[in-house]
Amino acid sequence: MFQNNIVFVLIISLFFLLISCKEKSKHYTPTTTLIEGQIASSDSPVISLFGSEEIKAAIDPTGKFIIQAELEKAGFYSLGLSNHTIQLFIVPGDRISLTADQRTLQASVVFKGDHSKENNYLVVYENLKSTLQPQDFQTFFTQQEDEFIKAVEERTAVLNASQQDYQKKNGPFDEFFAEMISEEVAYDAAIMKMNYPVYFEYLMPDSNVVLSDTYDSFLQNLEIDSEDNLMVPAYKGFIMKYLEFKTKNDTSDHESTQNINRFNNISKLFQSENVKNLLYYTLLKEILETSINDASLLMDMYTEAQTNTKYKNEITTGFNSWSSLLKGKSAPDFECSAVNGKTVSLHNFTGKLIYIDIWATWCGPCLRELPYLENLQEKYKQREDIAFISISIDDDKAAWSTMVKEKDMKGIQLHANTEMHLKIVSDYLINGIPRFIIIDKSGNIWNANAPRPSSKEIIHEIDQALTI
């Protein structure tokens, strides 16, 4: 009798496990899904649906569009319009309609049709989340640990309460949506908590944050390796932060070592093939934009590990576009004007190591680096074989000249006119500032995306380049 009871319990447990697995995965045979709408004041001829793949549709002159897609996964998708996105929940087979004004997209969008309740809540959720963003970024991320955790948990409680309030007024959510939005909130909070030590050290570079032994306990109740959760937007950000969080304490200060360790840790921390593919892709995409030299070290490993053909081809194409900026390649020349009006070229400094800062007076992150750049210049002021060049890409040349004089900025201060600005951005593949570049004494690229002056590795990088 006892053995029969055990068998019965095991059968029942297995049954519920299979049911829960089926419910969790929410996979369907490909089913036609229709999304139609009208976007007022649209300046884009195309709208895209992003999920596992990108599906594009034309927007006619009146702002109307129709997207017809064969979908096989339920979950969160997004509509992309110019530089704007709209989150929406879709179950394959849904018929969804929406109206919005592109000028106030997130505030004006209204959904009708299948799962309109859930999708209209997502509008409320995104707007609420925006209002809960830290007003003072520095103060928020440099709080003491207990105060920071309290602030994040209070924010999470508000987001969770909004779900309950909305359902009281509008009826219960789809069960699967309710599960996914709860996971979205949880992963979003986890990202903030994993960002805490990173941002603390960035904002307080002279301090080292020491976390309590129980700080990472928030990870215990989260699914770390879950292919199904790739349909939860925050999960995609979470897995990258988790990789960084777990790698941070087992690497040296050198960025290249950290990048290699992050790559190697993907297969140690995750088993799902699709999760690993996304991580390999996202990591290499990041490294391509921050350290082409490191990317060159990892490309063979990447092509071997990556099983998603689209991801593999995209990174390979991106790497090839950066190949002209690999270490040892001839540095593209430029001609810029100094404060006194004289023209200065890169080749004027052959024989010296050059540390270049591409910046602008209106760029907050650029200005935060200035004190550290001055400290760096002071450290090497006795050396005649190094030059510090700052190139402003300000449209307003007078604003640049005024700031240089008022701040008594050291080093070689140059301004790039519109034509030279575009040339430098194109030659050095600059998609954001500040951008730092190291050119060796022979006029060749040493590091086309060098560490910032505030970084811990910059002195090691410069010292190493000076010894060559």
Summary of the structure (lengths in Angstrom):
residues: 468
radius of gyration: 26.0
end to end distance: 80.6
largest distance: 97.7
contacts: 1358
relative contact order: 0.06
helix: 53%
strand: 20%
